[in-house]
């Protein structure tokens, strides 16, 4: 099922298209929340700290793959908007070859350098073995992450945001069932939680690939579409820019994780739980930004400049309203949300995590607007600007965090405050550049 995003009411079209993507990404968070919940309650604080730190590492690695798929999705969507069916097929062939090779090479590199990676992360000795066990298993899921995200972005690029949701929903349910089976019943420890996630990723990745091949033959490359030279440069440019943007963003988070690790196991455990809540809270805004990007891509490709301009204004209003509501909820409920993952007797850990959530959660409008700016610049074929905004946001965050955290009077709160400051600096820059670089001034 394909959907033309250049037709219909702007707000309604964006929300209907974004709905399955938002729900799907929330379900994807269930992979990690299920791990965290079960690991925290059944295996203890050390295992939670290990799995949480591994989550930041895996997020960084898979962000490279997801960024490549995201960039390719923008290419597919622009050509779909221009009604260039052969170029869509050629882009499909070129991007699958390119991203597939990257995924395989990444798998080889991370297994080869596993111990060096853990050393760079400054993993404490008391949880090193646990984290190594978890990471060694979870790395096997990298290729399946590629399969799912590649075909999900392909289907979304032509307006089908529903089918990826079905496969992700099935995988999320399977992940929870396997978590209970492997960790609680079989008592396989943190390795069991990792196996549950990888098996679920395999189901969603292989399943959506098979579906697309047989049910969307109009997207399947034929012999003519294998002549990919004319589109390869475009695919690589957009995919590479989006991948660098995603990986820089998550590399910054990984550097923050290394700084958090230096504060000890209690802060690590608090951060692991709080980041899950944080990611779940603003994930709808992030996925709305991805849907908005595809809306912009199709309309930009079709030459609908006024529709693009109006789409920017209406998307900003929707995102701001949502983020304000979520900020209030997180600020009020922070301690109780921490207790979902942490035993109520662990008051120190709960207090640290609640402090993080109340500082960062108060400013979700900043990251909501930033997600829209990322999507806008990808959609108008200026992916390099998304990278600039990411570097500005993350660079500010890392610089401030490493400057403030060592000060005894500030400590770990310096890390927390650095995050929203980075968001707002990037927002101001991105909005100021919309006319000059994006070519779409908000107001005539």
N, C-alpha and C positions, 0 to 999 in steps of 0.2 A: 504494500500500500504506500503510494507516494502522495505527498501533499505539497501544493504550490503555496509557498509563503508570501508570494507577491500579491495575493488576492485576499479580500475579506477585511474585517475590522482589525486594526493593528493590535490593540491590547488583547482582544479576545483570541486572535490568531497566535500571539506569542504565548499566552497562558495555556491554551489548549496544547500547543506543541511542547511547551516546557514541562507540563504536568507529569507525563510519564518519565521524562528525564530526571526531574527532581525526585520523584518516588524511587526511581531506579538507583540513583546515587545514594539516597538514604538507605536503601536495602544493601547497597554495597558496603556502607559503613557497618552494617550488621555483621559482616565478616569479622571485622576487627573488634567491634563491641562484644560479640559473642566470645571471642578469644579472651578479651580483657575481663569480662564478667566472670567467666568460668575459671580462668587462671587465677584471678584475684581472690575469689572465694574458696577455691578448692586446693590451690597450690601455694598460696601465701604471697607475702610482699616481695620477696626476692624474685620469684618467678614473674610477678607482675612487672617489676622493674625491668627484667630481662626482655620480656615480650614487648613492653612499651618502647624501650630503646630500639629494639629490632624493627618495630613498626615505622619509626622515623627513617631508619636505614632503607627499608623496603620501599617506603613511599618515595624516597629520593630516586632509587633505581628504576622503579616502574614509571616515575614521572617522565623519564627520558622517552620511554615507549609511548606513553599516553600523549605526550607532547607531539611526537611524530605523527601519531594517528589523528590528533586534533588538527594539526596543520594540513594534513592531507584532506581531512573532512572539509576544511574551508575551500580547498581547490575543487573538490567534487561539487560543492554547493554553488560556487560561482559559475562553473560550466553548466550545471543543471539549470541555473537561472537564465543563462544565455541560450538554452536549448541546444547545447553542443553535445549530442549523445555520444559521438565517437570519442571526443576528448574526455568525457567522463570515463568511458571504458579504458582508454589508454592511461588515464591517471590512476585508475584502479590497479592495473597491471604494474605500472611503474612503482607505485607506493608500496604494494604488497611485497615486491621483490626487495626494495630498498629497506623497508622497516623489518622485514623478516630476517634479513642478513644481520642487521644491527642487533635484533633480539638474541639470535644465536651467539653472536660474538660476545654480547654482554654476559650471557649465561656462563660462557667459558671463562671470562675474565674474573667474575666474582667468586667462582669456586676456587680458582687458582690463587686469588689474593685474599681469601677469607680472613685469615689471622691478622694480616696487615691492616685490613679494614677495621677490625675490632680494636686493634691497638690504637689506630688514629682516633677512634671514638672515645678513648680513655675509659673503657669499660672496667669497673671495679673488679678486683680479683674474686670477691665473694659471689659474683653472679656471672663471671666469665664463661664457665662451663655451661650454665643454663642458656645463656644467650647464644653461644656457639651452636648448641644443639638445635635451638629454635630456628636460627638463621640458615643453617645447613639444609634444613627441610624446606623452609619457605622459599629459598632461591629456586627451587624446582618449578615454582609457579610462574616464573617470568615469561616464558613463551606463551603460556595460556592467557596471561594478562594481555599480551600482544594480540592474540587471536580475538578475544572478546572485544577489546577496545577498537581494533581495526574495523571489524564488521559492524560494530555498534555505530561508530562515526560515519561509516559508509551509508548505512540505512538512514541515519538521522539527516545526513546531508541532502537526501532526496525527500525529506519530510516524514519519514517513518520513525517516530520515537516510541512506538508502542511495543514492537517486537523485542528490542533489546531489554525492555522491562520484564517481559515474560521469562527470558532466560536468566536474568539476574535474580528475579524473585525465586525461581526454582533453586538456584545455587545458594541463595541466602538461607532458605529453609534447610537445605541439605547440610550447609555448614554448621548450623546450630545443632542439628541432630547428631552429626558426626563429632562435634565438640563434646557433647554429653557422653556419647558412646566411648570415644577414645580417652578422654581425660577422666571422667567420673567412673565409668564402668571398667574399662581396660586398664586404667591408671598408667597411661603412657607418658604422663608429665607434659612439659611444654612442647615436646616433640609431637605429642598427640594433637594438640591444638593446631600446630603448624600443618600436620598432615590433613586435618579437616579442611583447612583453608585451601590448600593446594588441590585437593580432590574436587572441591566445589568450583574453584577457578577453572579446572579442566572441563567440568561439565558445561559451564557457561560458555567457555571459549570454543570448544569443539562443536557444541550444539548450535550456536549462532552461525558458525562458519558453514555447517552443513545446511542449515535453513537457507542462508543467503544464496548458496550455490544452486539449490534446487528450486527455490521459490521466487527468486529475483533474477531470472535469466537475462533480463534487459541490462543488468549490471555486470554480467559475466563477460570477461574479455574474450574476443574471438581472435582469429589469426591476424586480422588487420590491426586489432587493438594492441597486439604484441609489438608493434613498431613504436616503441616508446620514446625514441630519441627526442621528438619535438616537445614532449611534456615533462621529461625527466628533470630538466633544470628548474622548472616551475614547482614541481613536486618537492624537490630537495630544498629549494629556497624556503618555501612555506613550512614544510615539515621541520626543517632544521631550526628555523627561527622559533617556532612554537615549542620545539623540544628543548632548546636552550633556555627559553623563558621558563618552562615548567621545571627543568632541572636546576636552574639557578635559584628559583624560588625554594625548591626543596633542599638544595644544598645549603642555603642560608638557614633553613630550619634544622638541618643536620648539624651545622656549626653551633646553633643554639642548643641542640641536644647535647653536644659535647661539653658546652659550658654548664648546662644543667647537671650533667653527670658529675662534675667536679664538686657539687654541693652535697653529694652523698646519696645513699639509697632512699631515704625518706623523701627528699625533693624529687628524685627520679620517679618514685612510685606516684607521688602527687601529680607530677607533670604528665605521666603516662595516662592516668585517669582523666585529668582535666583536658588534655588534648583531644581525647575521644569525644568528650562532651562538646568541646569547642568546635571540632570538625563537624559533628552532627548538627550543631546549632546553625552554623552559617553555610552548610552544604547546599540548602535550597537556593541561596543567593548565588553560590558558585555555579550551580547547574543552570540556573536561570540565565546567568551570563553566557554559558556555553550555547544555550538555545537561542539567545539573543544574537550571538555571533553568526549562527546559521541563518537566522532571519535577515540579518544585515547582508550576509554573503549573497543570498538569492536575490534580494532586492537591488543590491549594488550591481550584480551581474546583469540584472534585467534593466538597469538604468533608471530605477525608480528612486530618484534622489529625494523627492519630497517625502516619500514613504520612509526612507532611511532617517531623515531628520526628525520626523514625528515619532518614529520608533524609538529613537534615542531618548526623547523627552518622556515618553510614556513608560519606558522601561526603567528610567531613573526614578520615577514616582513610585512604581510598584516595588522596586528594590528597597527604597528608603522606608516605605511604610512597613514592609516585612521586617527589615533589620531593626527598626525602632521597637517593634513588638517583641522580637526575640531578645533584644538587649534588656528590656525590663524583666522578662521572665528569668533570664540567666542571672541577673543581678540579685533578684529576690530569692531564687531557689538554689543558689550555688552550693551551700553546705549539704542540702538534701540530695542534690544530683551527685555529689561526690560519694555519698553513702551507697549509691547504686553499685559502685565498684570497690569501695573500701569499707572494711568492717567499722561500725560506729565507734568501737573502742579506740581506733587509731586516730585520735583527735588531732595530733600534730600534722599528720598527712592530710587530713580533711581540711584543716585550717590553711595549709599552704596552697592546696588546690583551689579552695574557695577564693583566696586572695587573687590568684591568677585569673580565674573566671570573672571576677567582679571588675578587674582592671581592663582586661581585653574585651570582655563581653559588653561593656558600656559603650563601645565604639564600633559596633558591627556595621554601622552605616559607611564607615571608611572603607572596609573591605568589600562591601556590597557594590559601591560605586567603582572600586578598582576592578572587580570582576567584569563589570560592564565595559570599562575602558579596554581591558584586554580583548574582550569579544568584539568590540567595535573595530579596533585596529586590525585584528585578524580578518574581519569581514570585509574591510575595504582594501584588502591586499597590502597592508602596511604592517606585517607581523613584527618587523624589527622594532617598531615603537612599543609594542607590548613588552619586548625584552628590555628596552630602556627603562620603562616604568618598573619592571620587576627588579632590575639592578638597583634603581633608586630606592625602592621600598625596602628590599632586603639588605642593601648596603647600609642604609641608615639604621636598620634594626640591629644588624650584627655589630656595627661600630659602636652604637650607644650601649648595647648589652655588654660588650667586652670592656667598655670604658667605665660603666657605672657599677656592674656587679662586684668587682673587687673592692669597692669602697665599703667599709664596715657599716657605715650609717645607712646604706642603701641595700646592699646585698642582692638577693635574688629578685627583689622588686624592680631593680634596674632592667632585668631581662623582660619582665612583664610590661613595663611602661614603654620600652623601645618599640614594641610591636605596633600599637596604634599610631605612634608618631610617624613611623615609616609609611603606613597606609596613607595618611593625610598628605604627606609631602608628594607622594606619587599621584594622588588624586588631583591636586592642584596643577601639577605639571601636565598630566594627561588632558585635562579639560582645556587648559590654555593652548594646547597644541592641536586641538581638534580641527580648527579651520585651516591652519597652515600646513599640517602634515596629512590629516585625514581628508581634507577637502570638503568637509561638511560642517559649516558653522551652525551652531545651535539656533542662532537667530539671524535672519536676513538683514 
